[in-house]
Amino acid sequence: MAEQGKAVKVKMLLFGPLAESMGQREIEVALEMGTTAQQLIERFDLTGHLNSGLRVAIDGQIGAPLDTPLADSSEVALLPPVSGG
C-alpha cells in the first residue's frame, strides 16, 4: 500500500536578488513525499529563473537532477548566476 499523505520538510535557501525579491533567505516548507525539486520550484513560480541561469543545489550538490524526489530535511539552495568581470 502506498504511503499517501506522508510529508517531508524541506528547507529552501535563497541567495542574491532572489532572496531580496522573495523577502527572505530561508523558507521551510512541508511537501508531499515524492515531491521533486522541479515541483518545488514550480510551486514558488520560479521556473522562469531557471531559464535565466539560476543554479540549484540539493543537499550541497550543485547540478543535482531536479527530478529526484526530495528527502525529509533536504536543503534546496537557489543560486543566482555568477557574474563575471
C-alpha positions as CSV (number, residue, x, y, z in Angstrom):
1,M,0.0,0.0,0.0
2,A,1.4,3.4,-0.9
3,E,2.2,5.9,1.8
4,Q,-0.3,8.6,0.9
5,G,-0.4,11.7,2.9
6,K,3.2,11.4,4.2
7,A,5.0,14.7,4.3
8,V,8.7,15.7,4.2
9,K,10.0,19.0,5.5
10,V,12.4,20.8,3.1
11,K,14.4,24.0,3.6
12,M,14.7,26.3,0.6
13,L,17.7,28.6,0.7
14,L,17.6,31.8,-1.4
15,F,20.6,34.0,-2.4
16,G,21.2,37.3,-4.1
17,P,18.4,39.1,-5.9
18,L,16.1,36.1,-5.4
19,A,16.3,36.5,-1.6
20,E,15.5,40.2,-2.0
21,S,12.5,39.7,-4.2
22,M,11.1,36.9,-2.0
23,G,11.7,39.0,1.1
24,Q,13.6,36.2,2.9
25,R,16.6,34.0,2.7
26,E,15.2,30.8,4.0
27,I,11.8,29.1,3.6
28,E,10.8,25.9,5.4
29,V,8.1,24.1,3.5
30,A,6.2,20.8,4.1
31,L,5.8,18.8,0.9
32,E,4.1,15.6,0.0
33,M,6.6,12.7,0.0
34,G,7.9,12.2,-3.6
35,T,7.9,15.9,-4.5
36,T,10.8,16.8,-6.7
37,A,13.0,20.0,-6.6
38,Q,11.4,20.9,-10.0
39,Q,7.9,20.8,-8.4
40,L,9.1,22.9,-5.5
41,I,10.5,25.5,-8.0
42,E,7.2,25.5,-9.9
43,R,5.2,25.8,-6.7
44,F,7.0,29.1,-5.9
45,D,6.7,30.2,-9.5
46,L,10.5,30.3,-10.0
47,T,10.7,28.3,-13.2
48,G,11.5,31.4,-15.3
49,H,14.6,32.0,-13.1
50,L,16.0,28.6,-14.2
51,N,15.9,29.8,-17.8
52,S,18.0,32.9,-16.8
53,G,20.8,30.9,-15.3
54,L,19.6,30.1,-11.8
55,R,21.5,27.1,-10.4
56,V,20.1,24.7,-8.0
57,A,22.0,22.7,-5.3
58,I,20.3,19.9,-3.5
59,D,21.9,18.9,-0.2
60,G,25.1,20.7,-1.3
61,Q,25.3,19.1,-4.7
62,I,25.2,21.8,-7.5
63,G,23.6,20.5,-10.6
64,A,21.7,17.6,-8.9
65,P,18.9,16.3,-11.1
66,L,15.8,18.3,-10.4
67,D,13.5,15.3,-11.0
68,T,14.9,13.5,-7.9
69,P,12.4,13.2,-5.1
70,L,13.4,15.3,-2.1
71,A,14.1,13.6,1.2
72,D,13.0,14.8,4.6
73,S,15.2,17.7,5.8
74,S,16.7,18.2,2.3
75,E,18.1,21.6,1.6
76,V,17.4,23.1,-1.8
77,A,19.6,26.2,-2.5
78,L,18.8,28.5,-5.3
79,L,21.9,30.2,-6.5
80,P,21.9,33.2,-8.8
81,P,24.1,33.2,-11.9
82,V,27.6,34.2,-11.1
83,S,28.5,37.5,-12.9
84,G,32.0,37.7,-14.3
85,G,34.0,40.8,-14.8
